[in-house]
Amino acid sequence: MSDIRIIRLALSDSAPVAGLVNEGLELTDAEVLAKTEVGNNQLTLGGIVYSGITSICTDYSGNIYGVDSSRNCVVKIEEDGRISWVAGSQAGASGNNGTLNDVAAVTARFNGPKGIACDKSGTLYIADTSNHQIRTIKGGKVNVLAGSAGLSGLTDGAGEVARFYNPYDIAVDKAGIVWVADRSNHALRKIDNNGTVLTVAGNGSSGNFITNDANSTATNYETYYANKNTASFNLPDAITVDLQGNVFIYDSGNYIIKKYTADGKLYRYSGSGNVGRSLGVTDLGTVATCPAFTCSYTSIEDLAADASGNVYAVDYIAEGSRLVTIDRNGKPAEVADWDANSYAGPNALACSPAQTLFVVNGSTQRQ
């Protein structure tokens, strides 16, 4: 079994990456492995191995919360490494009691949850993927925020009137707006402070996101944009939001990271649109970069954003995965590569309010 652990990287102590506008990470493989690690190997609590963690978030107290998709539960990992169960079946059973509110955590049932997000008030938001719902956890109670239990669809509206179709990941901005990568609807959705769901990009059909996406030599990501009525995705999954309210989405079927801004435009942010690994760390540890639209990704599993506007991505391959940082102009740089060691590689990450990057290493691939 893989050595499952959480690695802690202090962004404030990192050296700037050459060629990037903002400060970011510049780490060799050895430096990553030498960083302080939080939690026991195998992430074990009471004999249960939490090997299916597909997404994590952090609160303002330094705690980490993760969804274990294979065990249909939510766990908490404290700063000292102690792991505790939060909600869902401790036996790993899937279920559907999302027609009820104020469900006690011990009786709540999830079905293949993929994404989790934390807000500043301590509420947890869960993308309950196979139940087609967004649910919340606070004070030991599980509630329905939006979606109807077990019913898929693409319907805007308040609460349980709304319909999702395999929502994969979730993020919350500083205003409390919830953003959802609604994967099988090929759409970006948002839930406002009144609990009303609105589709902001995508129409239920897969596609490339703009019809005039032809200038492949462009160096500025803002050359590519689409308004709500013309935007489209192909299986969007990983999502994050920065302090400025910009939303970043990995469009997995198109192998492109996209950026949605407050003025209602969807931009091509990074990626050539072809599957591959076109940048890497050399034997000497030099950080390799490439223009925003010529770099290729294989399978981005998760995204996170720091306070300076940098975006971090874990790009999965079975042999190891890699950690990539992307500046505000969409230019990526690979900063760590797990391909040459015994770890399965990272697949989930989160940036804490204290600007610490937490990476789950050796867990289960989200897709």
Backbone torsions as a table, in degrees:
resi	resn	phi	psi	omega
1	MET	NA	145.4	179.9
2	SER	-63.6	154.6	177.8
3	ASP	-85.1	100.5	-172.2
4	ILE	-92.3	124.1	-178.4
5	ARG	-155.4	172.0	175.9
6	ILE	-115.0	128.4	-179.7
7	ILE	-103.3	136.3	-178.0
8	ARG	-109.6	123.2	-179.9
9	LEU	-120.4	120.2	-178.8
10	ALA	-84.7	109.1	-177.0
11	LEU	-65.0	-33.0	-176.7
12	SER	-66.3	-20.7	-179.6
13	ASP	-96.6	2.7	-173.7
14	SER	-85.1	147.3	175.7
15	ALA	-79.8	150.9	177.4
16	PRO	-63.2	144.2	175.2
17	VAL	-83.1	131.1	-179.1
18	ALA	-57.1	131.5	176.2
19	GLY	88.5	-5.8	179.5
20	LEU	-97.0	147.7	-178.8
21	VAL	-68.5	-41.5	-175.1
22	ASN	-107.9	165.1	176.6
23	GLU	-69.3	140.3	179.8
24	GLY	-150.7	-162.6	-179.5
25	LEU	-89.8	147.9	169.3
26	GLU	-142.2	94.3	-169.4
27	LEU	-129.9	137.1	168.7
28	THR	-84.4	168.4	178.1
29	ASP	-56.5	-43.2	-177.6
30	ALA	-62.6	-38.0	-179.9
31	GLU	-67.0	-38.0	178.4
32	VAL	-63.8	-46.3	-177.0
33	LEU	-68.4	-22.1	-178.6
34	ALA	-87.0	-9.5	-178.7
35	LYS	-66.8	155.9	178.3
36	THR	-58.4	132.6	-178.2
37	GLU	-110.9	136.7	-176.4
38	VAL	-104.3	132.9	176.2
39	GLY	94.3	158.6	178.4
40	ASN	-76.5	149.2	171.4
41	ASN	-55.8	141.5	-178.2
42	GLN	76.8	-2.7	178.7
43	LEU	45.1	60.3	-172.5
44	THR	-99.8	133.9	172.6
45	LEU	-132.8	118.0	176.3
46	GLY	57.2	34.8	178.6
47	GLY	86.7	-6.6	178.8
48	ILE	-91.0	129.1	177.9
49	VAL	-95.8	117.6	-179.7
50	TYR	-87.4	81.9	-173.6
51	SER	-100.6	-2.0	-176.0
52	GLY	-111.5	25.5	-179.1
53	ILE	-67.9	118.3	-176.3
54	THR	-108.8	-12.3	-178.4
55	SER	-159.5	146.1	177.1
56	ILE	-134.6	160.2	170.7
57	CYS	-144.9	166.5	-179.2
58	THR	-128.8	146.1	177.7
59	ASP	-101.0	-176.2	-175.5
60	TYR	-79.9	-1.5	176.7
61	SER	-101.8	2.5	179.1
62	GLY	88.9	6.2	177.8
63	ASN	-82.6	150.7	177.1
64	ILE	-111.6	137.7	175.5
65	TYR	-121.0	139.7	179.8
66	GLY	-136.3	150.2	171.5
67	VAL	-100.6	131.1	175.4
68	ASP	-101.7	101.3	-174.0
69	SER	-65.1	-35.9	-176.8
70	SER	-76.1	-23.6	179.6
71	ARG	-107.3	2.0	173.4
72	ASN	56.8	44.6	-178.2
73	CYS	-146.4	172.0	177.8
74	VAL	-119.1	135.9	179.4
75	VAL	-124.8	160.0	178.7
76	LYS	-120.6	134.2	178.3
77	ILE	-121.5	112.5	-175.3
78	GLU	-82.2	168.6	-175.9
79	GLU	-58.7	-31.4	-179.8
80	ASP	-85.6	3.9	177.2
81	GLY	94.8	-4.9	-179.5
82	ARG	-70.1	134.9	-178.0
83	ILE	-110.8	133.7	179.2
84	SER	-136.7	154.3	178.5
85	TRP	-82.8	141.7	-178.3
86	VAL	-111.6	-52.2	-176.2
87	ALA	-160.2	157.9	-178.9
88	GLY	99.0	177.5	-176.7
89	SER	-72.6	122.7	176.0
90	GLN	-69.6	-17.6	177.0
91	ALA	-89.2	-4.7	178.0
92	GLY	90.0	7.0	-176.3
93	ALA	-74.6	139.3	174.0
94	SER	-84.4	163.4	179.2
95	GLY	-175.1	-178.9	-177.0
96	ASN	-147.7	93.2	170.4
97	ASN	-121.9	33.9	-179.4
98	GLY	-77.6	9.4	172.2
99	THR	-86.3	-6.0	-175.9
100	LEU	-112.0	151.5	172.9
101	ASN	-112.3	164.8	-177.6
102	ASP	55.0	39.4	177.7
103	VAL	-77.6	130.0	176.9
104	ALA	-61.3	140.9	-176.1
105	ALA	-54.5	-34.8	-176.7
106	VAL	-69.7	-24.5	-179.4
107	THR	-104.6	-7.6	179.4
108	ALA	-64.8	144.2	178.2
109	ARG	-129.2	133.0	176.6
110	PHE	-114.2	166.8	-179.7
111	ASN	-135.5	94.8	179.0
112	GLY	61.6	46.4	-179.5
113	PRO	-64.1	136.7	-175.8
114	LYS	-110.8	-31.5	-171.8
115	GLY	-126.8	153.4	178.0
116	ILE	-144.4	147.6	175.9
117	ALA	-143.5	151.1	177.8
118	CYS	-115.7	142.7	171.7
119	ASP	-111.0	176.3	-173.1
120	LYS	-71.7	-14.0	179.2
121	SER	-92.8	-2.4	179.0
122	GLY	95.6	4.9	176.4
123	THR	-78.2	137.5	173.2
124	LEU	-100.7	138.3	177.7
125	TYR	-115.2	129.6	-175.0
126	ILE	-118.6	128.2	169.3
127	ALA	-85.2	97.5	-178.1
128	ASP	-84.8	83.5	-160.3
129	THR	-58.1	-56.4	-174.6
130	SER	-78.8	-10.6	170.5
131	ASN	-91.3	-4.0	177.3
132	HIS	58.7	40.7	-177.0
133	GLN	-136.1	160.1	166.7
134	ILE	-111.6	124.4	-176.6
135	ARG	-124.7	158.4	-179.3
136	THR	-121.7	154.3	175.4
137	ILE	-130.6	126.0	175.3
138	LYS	-159.5	136.9	178.4
139	GLY	60.2	31.2	178.8
140	GLY	77.7	8.3	-179.7
141	LYS	-119.4	142.3	177.9
142	VAL	-108.8	129.8	-178.7
143	ASN	-129.4	161.3	175.1
144	VAL	-90.7	123.4	173.7
145	LEU	-89.3	-45.5	-179.0
146	ALA	-159.9	151.7	179.4
147	GLY	99.0	157.5	-179.1
148	SER	-112.9	133.6	-171.0
149	ALA	-56.2	118.5	174.4
150	GLY	76.9	2.8	-177.5
151	LEU	-111.5	118.1	179.5
152	SER	-92.8	160.2	177.9
153	GLY	161.0	178.4	177.8
154	LEU	-125.9	85.3	-177.1
155	THR	-132.6	127.8	174.5
156	ASP	-85.7	157.1	179.1
157	GLY	149.0	-178.2	-175.9
158	ALA	-89.3	137.3	170.8
159	GLY	55.5	-127.8	-174.1
160	GLU	-77.0	-4.1	172.2
161	VAL	-69.3	-33.1	-177.8
162	ALA	-67.8	154.4	176.6
163	ARG	-129.1	139.0	172.7
164	PHE	-121.9	168.3	177.2
165	TYR	-138.2	95.3	-177.1
166	ASN	58.1	59.9	174.8
167	PRO	-63.1	125.8	-170.0
168	TYR	-100.1	-37.2	-176.5
169	ASP	-145.1	165.2	-170.0
170	ILE	-150.5	147.0	177.7
171	ALA	-146.1	153.6	179.3
172	VAL	-125.8	130.0	178.9
173	ASP	-90.0	177.7	-173.8
174	LYS	-68.2	-17.3	176.8
175	ALA	-88.4	-1.1	-180.0
176	GLY	87.8	6.7	176.0
177	ILE	-75.4	133.6	-179.5
178	VAL	-99.0	129.8	-179.4
179	TRP	-112.8	135.8	-173.8
180	VAL	-128.6	129.8	169.4
181	ALA	-87.1	101.4	-175.4
182	ASP	-91.3	88.8	-162.6
183	ARG	-59.7	-56.6	-174.0
184	SER	-77.6	-10.8	170.0
185	ASN	-89.2	-4.6	-179.3
186	HIS	53.1	47.8	-171.8
187	ALA	-144.4	154.7	169.9
188	LEU	-103.2	124.2	-178.6
189	ARG	-119.1	155.8	172.4
190	LYS	-134.2	151.5	177.7
191	ILE	-120.8	118.6	-175.0
192	ASP	-80.8	-177.9	-175.4
193	ASN	-68.5	-11.8	175.9
194	ASN	-96.1	2.5	179.9
195	GLY	82.4	15.9	179.8
196	THR	-92.6	130.9	-178.7
197	VAL	-91.8	134.6	177.5
198	LEU	-133.5	133.1	173.2
199	THR	-82.8	120.3	-176.9
200	VAL	-103.1	-19.6	177.0
201	ALA	-159.3	137.0	-178.2
202	GLY	99.8	150.3	-174.7
203	ASN	-131.5	16.5	179.2
204	GLY	97.7	-12.7	178.9
205	SER	-112.2	142.0	-179.9
206	SER	-75.0	154.1	177.8
207	GLY	174.3	175.9	171.5
208	ASN	-85.9	151.9	-157.7
209	PHE	-81.9	-9.1	179.2
210	ILE	-154.8	145.7	-172.1
211	THR	-78.3	-26.3	-177.5
212	ASN	-101.3	30.6	179.1
213	ASP	-79.5	76.1	-173.4
214	ALA	-121.6	-21.8	-174.7
215	ASN	-85.3	80.3	-174.4
216	SER	-71.3	-9.7	179.8
217	THR	-92.7	1.3	-178.2
218	ALA	-62.7	145.0	179.3
219	THR	-108.3	-12.1	-179.2
220	ASN	-108.2	121.0	-175.7
221	TYR	-60.6	-23.4	-176.8
222	GLU	-72.3	-5.5	173.1
223	THR	-63.3	-27.4	-175.6
224	TYR	-108.8	117.2	175.4
225	TYR	-154.3	163.7	177.6
226	ALA	-147.1	147.0	172.0
227	ASN	-84.9	172.6	-173.7
228	LYS	-53.2	-40.9	-172.8
229	ASN	-74.8	-18.1	-178.7
230	THR	-110.0	-9.7	-176.6
231	ALA	-73.5	146.5	174.0
232	SER	-150.3	159.0	178.2
233	PHE	-128.6	169.8	170.9
234	ASN	-134.1	95.0	179.7
235	LEU	60.7	62.8	175.1
236	PRO	-70.2	139.1	178.4
237	ASP	-134.9	-73.7	-176.2
238	ALA	-66.7	142.9	-177.4
239	ILE	-149.5	146.4	172.5
240	THR	-150.8	165.8	179.7
241	VAL	-136.8	139.9	-180.0
242	ASP	-96.0	179.6	-176.0
243	LEU	-68.2	-19.5	177.8
244	GLN	-86.6	-1.4	179.0
245	GLY	88.4	6.8	175.3
246	ASN	-75.6	135.8	-178.4
247	VAL	-108.1	130.6	-179.8
248	PHE	-113.7	131.2	-175.4
249	ILE	-131.1	133.1	172.4
250	TYR	-88.8	117.9	179.4
251	ASP	-91.2	89.9	-165.1
252	SER	-65.9	-32.5	179.6
253	GLY	-73.7	-19.8	177.7
254	ASN	-106.5	-3.7	179.3
255	TYR	57.0	39.8	-177.1
256	ILE	-132.5	140.4	169.4
257	ILE	-91.1	130.0	-179.2
258	LYS	-116.8	158.6	-175.8
259	LYS	-129.5	125.0	177.6
260	TYR	-108.0	127.4	-175.3
261	THR	-109.0	166.6	-173.7
262	ALA	-63.3	-20.8	179.9
263	ASP	-86.2	10.1	173.0
264	GLY	83.6	22.9	178.9
265	LYS	-110.8	143.1	177.8
266	LEU	-110.8	121.8	-175.9
267	TYR	-110.3	147.9	164.5
268	ARG	-75.2	121.0	-170.7
269	TYR	-104.9	-45.2	-179.3
270	SER	-160.5	143.2	176.8
271	GLY	118.0	142.6	-177.5
272	SER	-82.7	-17.3	-174.0
273	GLY	91.5	-0.3	177.5
274	ASN	-114.1	144.7	179.0
275	VAL	-76.0	139.8	179.3
276	GLY	161.7	-174.7	178.2
277	ARG	-133.9	84.0	-169.9
278	SER	-95.1	6.2	174.1
279	LEU	-141.0	153.8	-176.6
280	GLY	-164.4	169.9	176.8
281	VAL	-90.4	128.7	-178.5
282	THR	-73.7	173.8	179.4
283	ASP	-60.7	-25.1	-179.4
284	LEU	-88.7	0.2	178.3
285	GLY	85.8	8.2	179.3
286	THR	-70.4	133.9	-179.8
287	VAL	-75.4	124.8	179.4
288	ALA	-94.4	140.7	177.5
289	THR	-129.8	170.1	173.4
290	CYS	-158.4	161.5	178.9
291	PRO	-57.2	153.9	-171.5
292	ALA	-56.2	-35.4	-172.7
293	PHE	-104.0	11.2	175.3
294	THR	-113.3	-12.9	177.4
295	CYS	-75.7	144.8	-179.7
296	SER	-115.6	146.9	176.6
297	TYR	-117.9	156.4	-180.0
298	THR	-98.5	-57.0	179.7
299	SER	-162.3	88.9	-179.5
300	ILE	-69.8	121.7	-175.7
301	GLU	-92.5	-28.8	-177.3
302	ASP	-159.2	156.1	179.0
303	LEU	-130.7	151.1	173.5
304	ALA	-148.3	153.5	179.8
305	ALA	-126.5	141.7	177.6
306	ASP	-100.9	-179.0	-174.6
307	ALA	-70.9	-17.7	-179.1
308	SER	-91.2	-1.8	179.1
309	GLY	94.8	2.6	174.2
310	ASN	-75.9	145.9	175.7
311	VAL	-112.5	137.7	178.0
312	TYR	-114.1	141.7	-177.8
313	ALA	-136.2	142.8	168.7
314	VAL	-105.9	122.9	-175.8
315	ASP	-108.4	113.2	-168.4
316	TYR	-86.8	136.3	157.6
317	ILE	-137.1	155.4	-175.1
318	ALA	-60.8	-29.3	-176.9
319	GLU	-82.0	-12.8	-178.4
320	GLY	173.8	-34.5	-177.5
321	SER	72.5	172.2	179.9
322	ARG	-151.8	159.3	176.7
323	LEU	-108.7	127.7	-176.7
324	VAL	-123.1	140.4	170.7
325	THR	-113.0	143.5	-175.1
326	ILE	-128.9	125.3	-176.8
327	ASP	-79.8	-178.2	-173.4
328	ARG	-69.4	-12.3	175.5
329	ASN	-98.6	9.1	177.3
330	GLY	83.4	11.0	-178.3
331	LYS	-88.4	119.4	-177.1
332	PRO	-92.4	157.1	171.9
333	ALA	-143.8	131.9	176.7
334	GLU	-80.8	129.2	-175.1
335	VAL	-116.7	-11.7	174.5
336	ALA	-160.4	142.7	-177.9
337	ASP	-133.5	124.0	-178.3
338	TRP	-93.2	11.2	-172.4
339	ASP	-67.9	-26.8	-171.0
340	ALA	-99.9	8.9	-179.5
341	ASN	-126.9	-176.6	-171.9
342	SER	-83.1	-6.5	-179.0
343	TYR	-75.3	150.8	175.8
344	ALA	-72.8	-17.7	179.1
345	GLY	97.6	160.8	-175.5
346	PRO	-75.9	153.8	175.0
347	ASN	-141.8	-3.0	177.6
348	ALA	-146.1	147.0	179.7
349	LEU	-155.6	161.2	177.4
350	ALA	-153.6	147.1	175.2
351	CYS	-106.1	122.9	-175.6
352	SER	-79.0	163.9	174.5
353	PRO	-58.0	-24.8	178.8
354	ALA	-86.8	9.2	178.8
355	GLN	62.6	48.6	169.5
356	THR	-114.9	133.4	179.1
357	LEU	-96.6	121.4	177.4
358	PHE	-106.0	131.8	-177.1
359	VAL	-123.8	124.6	174.2
360	VAL	-84.8	119.5	-174.7
361	ASN	-108.1	130.5	172.8
362	GLY	83.1	16.4	-179.7
363	SER	-90.4	-161.7	-173.0
364	THR	-91.3	139.5	176.7
365	GLN	-63.7	137.5	-177.4
366	ARG	-66.2	-42.3	-172.4
367	GLN	-81.7	NA	NA
